[in-house]
Structure formats: C-alpha cells, structure tokens
Amino acid sequence: MAAWKQIVLAIAILLAAAASRVLFVPGSREVLARWGIEWAQASAGRSDQVQAGGNAGNRQGGGRNVAQTPVVTQPVASGTINDRLSAIGTGRALNSVIINPYAAGRLTEIAVEAGQKVQAGAVIAKMDSDSEEIALERARIAQGDAEASLERIKALRATNTATAVQQREAELAVDNARLAVRDAALALDRRTIVSPISGIVGILPVENGNYVTSQTTIATVDDRSRIIVDFWVPERFTGLLAVGQPLTANSVVRPGQVFDGVVSAVDNRLDEQSRTLRVQARLDNDGDVLRAGMSFQVAMRFPGDTYPSVDPLAIQWGGDGAFVWALADGKAKRVPVRIVQRNTDSVLVEAALVPGDQVVTEGIHTVREGAQLLVAGSDAAGRSGS
C-alpha cells in the first residue's frame, strides 16, 4: 500500500476513535468544549438540553421513572463482648490424702471399710508393735534410774560430798532419759495408723496380715464436702477474673443439674504454650452427689463492653476494610466498621451505628452510595406492587 494511503487510513481511524469517545464516554464533550472545539460544545449543549428535558419530564411524571434498588434490611441491635465464659474442668476433693505407715511392719488390724466416713484422728489400721512396747518400757526404766541417781547426787551435794559438775551430769542424764521415753512412745504410737483429715475412705488396697513399708498405700481419704474444679480460660479473660466471683457448673453426667460455686484461686501466670490461665472453682457438695475426677462445664458471665450488633450478611469488604450499607432517608449510605467479635448469628462492630438503624443484608451487590433503596415489606414496596 502507498504511503499516502496509509496516512489517510490512520487519520480516519483516529477521527472515528475521537467521535466514538465524544458520543459514548460521559464527560468527553465537556472536556472538548473547554478546549475550544465548538462542535463538541454545541453537542454538549444539546445533550444537556435533552437531559434537562428528561429530568423535567421525570419531575412532571411524579418521579415514576426514578430507579430504586430492591433490598432486605435488618435492624442494628446491641451486644456485649466477652459476656460469657464456658470451659471444661476436672473436679477433685477439697482435701485428699494418701495414708502410708511411718515404718515397715505387719498389719494386725484394719479398722475401717471402703466408703466409711471417718473423722480426723480416727484409727485406720494397726501394725505389730511388740518391739516398740519393749523399747518404751526400757526407756521408762532408764528414766527412773536417772531420776533416782539425780536425787542421790542432790543429797550428797547438800553435805558437799558431791560436786556441782556431778549434779549437772545427773540432771542431763534425767533429761536424756525423758527424751528417750518420748521417742519410744512416739514410735509405739506410730504403729497405729490414723486419718489426718475427716472424709470418706476409698477402696483399701491392703488386707489384714500384709507386710507393708513406708511406701505402701494403706488407704485414701477424700473430703468431698466441697469439690474443687480446675479449668483453663483464654488469655483475654485474664483481667476479668477475681477470687470470689460467682459461677455455675454442671457435671457432664448430670447435664440437667446446675451447681453454684465461686472462683477460689487464680494462677499468677499464663501457660506459654496454650496461652491459657489456670483457675480453680469451689462447689458445695451438700448432697454428696459429686466425686473427685468428674468433668464439669463451667460458665461465667461478665459485664463486658457493649457494641452495635449486625447480621453477618451485612458485612462487606472493600479496599479500605469492612463496611455496611445503612439506610438513611431512603438512600444507601456506606458506613465503615471495625469488627470486634464474631458470633454465630451476629457480629459486634465499632461503627457510627445505633440500635434500630437499618442495614442491608440482601441485595447488597446492586447497592451504590446514595442510591434509592426499595426495602422489601415496606409501604413503598406495597404501593409499587399495587
């Protein structure tokens, strides 16, 4: 193709592109008119006249042709963050002891049965004590002899026959003899095994006649008048917990029975692996229906902070973050939000919303800023349908 033909074809293409832009791109005519192109200015003027005429027609027609976007809205409610804590814990007796003998020996008597309630100091079992009885008797004889020697030394001291040093040695011998008696009596007393606390005796792992050592478990005694429940809470509840706060708990095996309790202890540090805090609760067990080792579901309520609550379907995302479409004077208004907490059926947000405001939950993708909204179920929708 000749060069001049290529030039003419290129010019024709450019003119066609310019004309298309003027005809189809909004605002192009005004830009060309500002540049001094008179035919574009005239075209823009005619376009404005046509648009003005159309608007006037719409006004004369009572606004019947104004487009409305059909949507479904839900009212904004209010919700409280961190208002409820639920955790699983394990119960244990208020006091629990494993009873072992002080020394080795053979059991001669078991004085309790499994499940029996005992008081502190009650006899659990007895061990053979012949050697200890002999040792106590020997110690008492030695004490009597030491005391008699001291009396003789005192009598001789009165006549200056004995020295002060001899009297002091006799006094020390008496003191040592008395300590020996106490030691022998203690050894004999420890052949009788007693319960250090009041509670319920568990299943006995030994029988009468067994040879036991200081490592042998004779019995376990649990004071389950109250149950201590150990449970762990997330890190965000750390500043909300305090000793004495009320709570409720129910056993997994007794889901319909709720027990009232209080926080009895809060740990002083978080677990670094799980980022949880250990807490202890105390439950009354007046009916003796709870046992150590049971699992409990613990529930607590906190005052928390109140935030606007919206339907999860109302949350939208844009380049600047989350937002919702609110209904303001029948028009759509974009309201930025910051999500505070997600729940199953609601989302707590921080935004310029108050309870009762309407936010769009359906038809969101056709909503634009300032668009007229036709709310389903409203009077306007009813008139439109008629």
C-alpha positions as CSV (number, residue, x, y, z in Angstrom):
1,M,0.0,0.0,0.0
2,A,1.2,3.5,-0.8
3,A,2.4,5.7,2.0
4,W,-0.3,8.4,1.4
5,K,-3.0,5.7,1.7
6,Q,-1.6,4.5,5.0
7,I,-1.6,8.1,6.3
8,V,-5.2,8.7,5.2
9,L,-6.3,5.4,6.8
10,A,-4.6,6.3,10.1
11,I,-6.2,9.7,10.2
12,A,-9.6,8.1,9.5
13,I,-9.1,5.7,12.4
14,L,-8.2,8.5,14.8
15,L,-11.2,10.6,13.8
16,A,-13.5,7.6,14.3
17,A,-12.0,6.9,17.7
18,A,-12.4,10.6,18.7
19,A,-16.0,10.6,17.6
20,S,-16.8,7.4,19.5
21,R,-15.3,8.9,22.7
22,V,-17.4,12.0,22.3
23,L,-20.6,10.0,21.7
24,F,-20.2,7.2,24.3
25,V,-17.8,8.4,27.1
26,P,-19.5,10.6,29.7
27,G,-17.9,14.0,30.2
28,S,-15.8,13.9,27.0
29,R,-17.9,16.6,25.3
30,E,-17.5,19.0,28.2
31,V,-13.7,18.4,28.1
32,L,-13.5,19.1,24.3
33,A,-15.8,22.2,24.8
34,R,-13.4,23.6,27.4
35,W,-10.6,23.1,24.8
36,G,-12.5,25.4,22.4
37,I,-13.9,22.8,20.0
38,E,-17.2,24.4,19.1
39,W,-18.9,21.4,17.5
40,A,-18.3,19.4,20.7
41,Q,-19.6,22.4,22.8
42,A,-22.7,22.5,20.7
43,S,-23.2,18.8,21.1
44,A,-22.7,19.0,24.8
45,G,-25.2,21.8,24.9
46,R,-27.8,19.7,23.1
47,S,-27.1,16.8,25.4
48,D,-27.6,19.0,28.4
49,Q,-30.9,20.2,27.0
50,V,-32.0,16.7,26.3
51,Q,-31.0,15.6,29.8
52,A,-32.7,18.6,31.4
53,G,-35.8,17.9,29.4
54,G,-35.7,14.3,30.5
55,N,-35.3,15.4,34.1
56,A,-38.2,17.8,33.7
57,G,-40.3,15.1,32.3
58,N,-39.5,12.9,35.2
59,R,-40.4,15.6,37.6
60,Q,-43.7,16.2,35.7
61,G,-44.4,12.5,35.8
62,G,-44.1,12.4,39.6
63,G,-40.8,10.6,39.7
64,R,-42.2,7.3,38.4
65,N,-39.0,6.6,36.4
66,V,-36.6,7.0,39.3
67,A,-34.8,3.6,39.7
68,Q,-35.0,2.0,43.1
69,T,-32.8,-0.8,44.3
70,P,-34.8,-3.6,46.0
71,V,-33.1,-4.8,49.2
72,V,-33.8,-6.5,52.5
73,T,-32.7,-4.9,55.7
74,Q,-32.2,-5.9,59.3
75,P,-32.2,-3.6,62.4
76,V,-29.0,-3.0,64.3
77,A,-29.0,-4.4,67.8
78,S,-26.6,-4.2,70.7
79,G,-24.3,-6.9,72.0
80,T,-21.8,-7.4,74.8
81,I,-18.3,-8.7,74.1
82,N,-16.9,-11.4,76.3
83,D,-20.2,-11.6,78.2
84,R,-19.9,-15.3,78.8
85,L,-17.1,-17.8,79.5
86,S,-17.6,-21.5,79.0
87,A,-14.8,-24.0,79.9
88,I,-14.4,-27.7,80.7
89,G,-12.7,-28.6,84.0
90,T,-11.9,-31.5,86.2
91,G,-13.1,-31.9,89.8
92,R,-11.2,-33.0,92.8
93,A,-11.9,-33.3,96.5
94,L,-11.4,-30.3,98.8
95,N,-8.8,-32.3,100.7
96,S,-7.4,-35.7,99.7
97,V,-4.7,-37.7,101.4
98,I,-2.9,-41.0,100.7
99,I,-2.1,-42.7,104.0
100,N,1.2,-44.5,104.4
101,P,2.8,-46.0,107.5
102,Y,5.8,-44.4,109.1
103,A,7.8,-47.6,109.2
104,A,7.7,-51.2,107.9
105,G,5.7,-53.9,109.7
106,R,2.8,-56.3,109.5
107,L,-0.8,-55.2,109.7
108,T,-2.6,-56.7,112.6
109,E,-5.9,-54.9,112.3
110,I,-7.8,-52.8,109.7
111,A,-10.4,-50.7,111.5
112,V,-12.3,-49.2,108.5
113,E,-14.1,-50.2,105.4
114,A,-14.3,-48.7,101.9
115,G,-16.9,-45.9,101.8
116,Q,-16.9,-45.3,105.5
117,K,-16.9,-41.7,106.8
118,V,-14.2,-41.0,109.3
119,Q,-13.2,-38.1,111.4
120,A,-9.7,-36.7,111.8
121,G,-7.7,-38.9,114.2
122,A,-9.8,-42.0,113.6
123,V,-7.9,-45.3,113.6
124,I,-7.4,-46.7,110.1
125,A,-5.2,-49.7,110.9
126,K,-2.8,-51.1,113.4
127,M,0.6,-52.7,113.0
128,D,2.6,-55.2,115.2
129,S,4.2,-53.2,118.0
130,D,5.9,-55.7,120.3
131,S,9.4,-54.3,119.7
132,E,8.1,-50.7,120.3
133,E,6.4,-51.7,123.5
134,I,9.6,-53.2,124.8
135,A,11.6,-50.2,123.8
136,L,9.2,-47.9,125.7
137,E,9.3,-50.0,128.8
138,R,13.1,-50.0,128.7
139,A,13.2,-46.2,128.3
140,R,10.9,-45.7,131.3
141,I,13.1,-47.9,133.4
142,A,16.2,-45.9,132.4
143,Q,14.3,-42.7,133.2
144,G,13.5,-44.0,136.7
145,D,17.1,-44.9,137.3
146,A,18.3,-41.5,136.1
147,E,15.9,-39.7,138.3
148,A,17.0,-41.8,141.4
149,S,20.7,-41.0,140.6
150,L,19.8,-37.3,140.5
151,E,18.2,-37.5,143.9
152,R,21.2,-39.1,145.5
153,I,23.6,-36.5,143.9
154,K,21.4,-33.7,145.3
155,A,21.6,-35.3,148.8
156,L,25.4,-35.6,148.6
157,R,25.6,-32.0,147.3
158,A,23.9,-30.8,150.4
159,T,26.8,-32.2,152.5
160,N,29.4,-31.0,150.0
161,T,30.2,-34.7,149.2
162,A,29.3,-34.3,145.5
163,T,30.4,-31.5,143.2
164,A,28.2,-29.2,141.1
165,V,29.6,-30.9,138.0
166,Q,28.3,-34.3,139.2
167,Q,24.8,-32.8,139.8
168,R,24.7,-31.2,136.4
169,E,25.7,-34.5,134.7
170,A,22.9,-36.3,136.7
171,E,20.4,-33.7,135.5
172,L,21.4,-34.1,131.9
173,A,21.0,-37.9,132.3
174,V,17.5,-37.4,133.5
175,D,16.7,-35.1,130.6
176,N,18.0,-37.6,128.1
177,A,16.1,-40.4,129.7
178,R,12.9,-38.4,129.4
179,L,13.5,-37.8,125.7
180,A,14.2,-41.5,125.2
181,V,10.8,-42.2,126.7
182,R,9.1,-39.7,124.4
183,D,10.9,-41.2,121.4
184,A,9.8,-44.7,122.3
185,A,6.3,-43.6,123.0
186,L,6.2,-41.9,119.6
187,A,7.5,-45.0,117.8
188,L,4.8,-47.1,119.5
189,D,2.1,-44.5,118.7
190,R,3.0,-44.6,115.1
191,R,2.3,-48.3,114.9
192,T,-1.3,-47.1,114.9
193,I,-2.3,-45.6,111.6
194,V,-4.8,-42.7,111.8
195,S,-6.6,-40.4,109.4
196,P,-5.2,-36.9,109.3
197,I,-8.4,-35.4,107.9
198,S,-12.2,-36.1,108.0
199,G,-13.6,-37.6,104.9
200,I,-14.6,-40.8,103.1
201,V,-12.3,-43.8,102.9
202,G,-11.7,-45.2,99.5
203,I,-11.2,-48.8,98.4
204,L,-8.5,-50.4,100.7
205,P,-5.6,-51.8,98.7
206,V,-4.3,-53.9,101.6
207,E,-5.6,-56.6,103.8
208,N,-5.1,-57.7,107.4
209,G,-1.8,-59.6,107.8
210,N,0.0,-57.9,104.8
211,Y,3.6,-56.7,105.3
212,V,3.8,-53.1,104.5
213,T,6.6,-50.5,104.2
214,S,6.6,-46.7,104.4
215,Q,5.9,-46.7,100.6
216,T,2.8,-48.8,100.8
217,T,-0.6,-47.1,100.5
218,I,-2.9,-48.1,103.3
219,A,-5.9,-46.1,102.3
220,T,-7.1,-42.9,100.6
221,V,-9.4,-40.4,102.3
222,D,-11.2,-37.7,100.4
223,D,-13.0,-34.7,102.0
224,R,-15.6,-34.1,99.3
225,S,-17.8,-31.8,101.3
226,R,-16.7,-29.4,98.6
227,I,-15.3,-30.0,95.1
228,I,-12.5,-28.0,93.6
229,V,-12.7,-27.7,89.8
230,D,-9.6,-26.9,87.8
231,F,-10.2,-25.3,84.4
232,W,-8.3,-23.1,82.0
233,V,-9.6,-19.9,80.4
234,P,-8.3,-17.9,77.3
235,E,-5.9,-15.1,77.7
236,R,-8.4,-12.4,77.0
237,F,-10.3,-13.1,80.3
238,T,-7.2,-12.6,82.4
239,G,-8.2,-9.1,83.7
240,L,-11.8,-10.1,84.3
241,L,-11.3,-12.9,86.8
242,A,-11.1,-12.4,90.6
243,V,-11.4,-14.6,93.6
244,G,-14.9,-14.7,94.9
245,Q,-16.7,-14.3,91.6
246,P,-19.8,-16.4,91.2
247,L,-20.1,-19.1,88.6
248,T,-22.2,-22.1,87.7
249,A,-21.1,-25.7,86.8
250,N,-22.8,-28.8,85.7
251,S,-21.4,-32.3,85.5
252,V,-21.2,-33.9,82.1
253,V,-23.0,-37.0,83.6
254,R,-25.7,-34.7,85.2
255,P,-26.5,-32.2,82.4
256,G,-29.7,-31.1,83.9
257,Q,-28.4,-30.3,87.4
258,V,-26.6,-27.0,87.9
259,F,-24.3,-26.3,90.8
260,D,-23.5,-22.8,92.1
261,G,-19.9,-22.0,93.1
262,V,-17.3,-19.3,93.3
263,V,-13.8,-18.7,92.0
264,S,-11.4,-19.9,94.8
265,A,-8.0,-19.3,93.1
266,V,-6.5,-17.7,90.0
267,D,-3.0,-18.6,88.9
268,N,-0.3,-15.9,88.7
269,R,0.9,-16.7,85.2
270,L,-0.3,-17.9,81.8
271,D,0.8,-21.1,80.2
272,E,3.2,-20.1,77.5
273,Q,2.2,-23.0,75.2
274,S,-1.5,-22.7,75.2
275,R,-1.8,-19.0,76.3
276,T,-4.4,-20.0,78.9
277,L,-4.8,-19.2,82.6
278,R,-5.5,-21.8,85.3
279,V,-8.4,-21.1,87.5
280,Q,-9.9,-23.0,90.4
281,A,-13.6,-23.0,91.4
282,R,-15.2,-24.3,94.6
283,L,-18.5,-26.1,94.5
284,D,-20.6,-27.1,97.5
285,N,-21.4,-30.8,97.6
286,D,-24.1,-31.0,100.3
287,G,-25.9,-33.9,98.7
288,D,-22.6,-35.8,98.2
289,V,-23.5,-36.4,94.6
290,L,-20.2,-35.2,93.2
291,R,-16.9,-37.2,93.1
292,A,-13.3,-36.3,92.5
293,G,-12.3,-36.8,88.9
294,M,-15.7,-35.7,87.4
295,S,-15.6,-33.4,84.4
296,F,-17.6,-30.1,84.7
297,Q,-18.7,-27.5,82.2
298,V,-18.1,-24.1,84.0
299,A,-19.9,-21.0,82.9
300,M,-19.3,-17.4,84.0
301,R,-20.8,-14.1,82.9
302,F,-19.1,-10.7,82.7
303,P,-20.4,-7.2,82.3
304,G,-18.2,-6.6,79.2
305,D,-18.4,-3.7,76.7
306,T,-21.5,-3.0,74.5
307,Y,-21.2,-2.6,70.8
308,P,-23.6,-2.4,67.8
309,S,-24.6,-5.9,66.6
310,V,-25.3,-6.5,62.9
311,D,-26.3,-9.5,60.9
312,P,-23.2,-11.3,59.4
313,L,-24.7,-10.9,55.9
314,A,-24.4,-7.2,56.2
315,I,-20.6,-7.1,56.5
316,Q,-18.9,-6.2,53.2
317,W,-15.3,-5.7,52.4
318,G,-13.6,-3.0,50.3
319,G,-10.2,-1.6,49.6
320,D,-10.3,0.3,52.9
321,G,-11.7,-2.5,55.0
322,A,-15.1,-3.7,56.2
323,F,-18.3,-1.7,55.8
324,V,-22.1,-2.0,55.8
325,W,-24.8,-0.3,53.8
326,A,-27.0,1.6,56.1
327,L,-30.4,3.1,55.2
328,A,-30.5,6.9,55.6
329,D,-33.6,8.8,54.4
330,G,-34.4,6.0,52.0
331,K,-30.9,6.1,50.4
332,A,-27.8,3.9,50.8
333,K,-25.0,5.1,53.0
334,R,-21.7,3.4,53.3
335,V,-20.6,3.1,56.9
336,P,-17.1,1.8,57.7
337,V,-17.0,-0.7,60.6
338,R,-14.3,-2.4,62.7
339,I,-15.1,-6.0,63.6
340,V,-14.8,-6.6,67.3
341,Q,-16.2,-10.1,67.8
342,R,-17.8,-12.7,65.5
343,N,-20.6,-14.8,66.9
344,T,-22.7,-17.5,65.4
345,D,-25.7,-15.2,64.4
346,S,-24.2,-11.7,64.9
347,V,-21.1,-9.6,64.5
348,L,-20.2,-6.9,67.0
349,V,-18.7,-3.9,65.3
350,E,-17.4,-0.5,66.2
351,A,-19.1,2.0,63.9
352,A,-21.3,5.0,63.6
353,L,-24.4,3.0,64.2
354,V,-27.1,2.9,66.9
355,P,-29.6,0.2,67.8
356,G,-32.6,0.5,65.5
357,D,-30.6,1.6,62.4
358,Q,-31.4,-0.5,59.3
359,V,-28.6,-2.2,57.4
360,V,-28.8,-4.0,54.1
361,T,-28.5,-7.8,54.3
362,E,-29.8,-8.9,50.9
363,G,-29.4,-7.2,47.5
364,I,-26.1,-5.7,48.6
365,H,-24.2,-6.2,45.3
366,T,-26.5,-3.8,43.5
367,V,-26.3,-1.1,46.1
368,R,-24.4,2.1,45.4
369,E,-23.6,5.2,47.5
370,G,-26.7,7.5,47.6
371,A,-28.9,5.0,45.6
372,Q,-32.6,5.0,46.3
373,L,-33.5,1.8,48.2
374,L,-36.7,-0.2,48.0
375,V,-37.0,-2.1,51.2
376,A,-38.9,-5.4,51.0
377,G,-42.0,-5.3,53.1
378,S,-42.1,-1.5,53.4
379,D,-45.1,0.7,52.5
380,A,-43.2,1.8,49.3
381,A,-42.8,-1.8,48.2
382,G,-46.5,-2.3,48.8
383,R,-47.5,0.6,46.7
384,S,-45.1,-0.4,43.9
385,G,-46.7,-3.9,43.9
386,S,-50.2,-2.4,43.6
